[in-house]
Amino acid sequence: MKNVLSTLFTSIRQQITYRQTLSALRALSLHSRIDLDIAGIERRVARNAVYGF
């Protein structure tokens, strides 16, 4: 049971971190996103940062 709860809490923390990261990336100006070469792929960048895919 403890392992199941640990996995659940880890998943919840990752989802929160993903949403915060995505929000921060989207808050950047378009010019900044273009300079960082992430314009249009913010979801992928956030996913890679949090989940490592």
Order of alpha helices (4+ residues) and beta strands (2+ residues): alpha-alpha-alpha
